[in-house]
Amino acid sequence: MTLVPFRHGWFWEPNDIDKFFDEWPQMKSADFMPAVNVYEKDNKVMVEAVVTGFDPKKVEISVQDNALILKGENQKKSEVEEKNYYYHEVKSGSFYRAITLPVKVAGEKTQAVYQDGILKIEIPKAKEIKSKKVQVKVVNKK
């Protein structure tokens, strides 16, 4: 048996495989995956998610274990049951996306605004706990 040397960039990078399996539960339970931007601004983590076509009242946002969870559902009901469509591209479906946040956040202070199909989420960073140096006291026993 001949071993073939591993070449980076040949098919998949090793991290791509890990990423695939990390996202697999999300992919199989979703019809749509919103694109997101995550960045830092003024001591907050900002997340922008493209959820065009979804009712913002039906989008759930939560922060759990330093991850932002986005869930949404869109149901398009047709008024006329029988149509002879040439094209039918209006999509109904749902999405679920879990985004690991890069820093500790104060999830209870999360705020969200929906405008022009973009969901803008602000999550304040948690105050970091400063380390404290402790002096050991030596007690002499007599």
N, C-alpha and C positions, 0 to 999 in steps of 0.2 A: 504494500500500500504506500502510495506516495503522498506526502503532505504538501499542500499548496500554501505558500507563504501568504500571510494576511497583508493586504494592502489597504491603507486608509483611502477612503473616497471611492473604492471600487464598487461597492453596492450600498452598504449602510455603515455609518459610523457606529461604534459601540454605544454611544449615548443615545442615538436615534432609537435603538431597540428598547432601551429603558423608557424613553419618552413615550413610545408607542404603547407599551403596556401600562404606563401610568395613566394615559388618556383613554385606554380602551373602554372602561366602564362608562365614561362620558359619551364616547362616540356611539356605542351601541344603543344607548337610551335616548338619543337625540336625533331629531330630523334636521336640525340646523345648529350651527356652531357660530355664535357671534364673535366677530373679530374684536380684539381688545387692545388698548394701549394702557400700560401701567407706568407711572412716573411719579416723582416726588416734587412737591411744591409747597413752600412755606410750612414745613414741619407736618405735612400731610401726605398720605399716599393717594394719588389720583388714579382713577380707573375710568376709561371711556370705552363703552361697549356699543357697537353698532347693532341696534335692534329694530331697524326699520320694518314697519309692517306689523309690529306687535303692539298691542294695547299696553301702555305703561302701567295701567292699573292691574294687569295680570302678570306683571313681572315681579318675582319675589327676590329680595336681596337679603342675605344674612352673612354674618361673619362668625365662623366657627373655627376654633383652634388655629388662628392666624391664617385662615383661608377665606377668600371671598366666594360665596356661593350665589350664582345667578340661575334662576329658573324662570321659564316663561312658556306660555301657551297661546296659540293663535288658532281660532276656529273660524273658518270662513264658511258661512252657510249660504247656499244658493237659494234664491227666491224661486227660480224655475228649476224643477227637478230634471227635466229632459231638455237638453240643448244639443244642437249639432255643432260642437266646437271645432274650429280649425286649430286654435291654440287655446290652451288652458294652463296659464303659467302662474296664476295666483295660488300661492301655496299655504296650506294649513299645516300646523305642526307644533312641535315643542322643542325646547332646548334646556340643557343643564350644563353648566360650566363651573368648575371649581378652580380657582386661581390661587396658588400659594403666594402669599404676600412676602416681600423681601425683608420686611422689618416687623417688629412687634407693633401692634396697633390697638387703639381703644375702640373696639368694635361697637360698643354701646353708643358711641357718638357719631356713627355713620350717617351721612346725609346724601340724598340723591336727587338729581334734577333730570328731567327728560325734555329734550328740545331737538326738533328736526331729525328725529330718528336716532339720536345719540343719547345714551344714558350716561350721565356724568356723576360719578360717585366720589365723594370725599371721605377719607377715613383718617382721623388724626392719629399720629404716631403715639405710642404709649411712652410715657416718661421712663427713661432708662433708670434702672436701679444702679446707683453708684456703689462700687465696692468699698468696703470699709476695712481698714487695717486694724487688727485687734492686738493689743499688747498683752502678753501673757504675764500674769502676776505669779510670782513664786512665793509659796508659803513655806516657811521653815517649820518643821516639826521638831519639837524638843523631847 
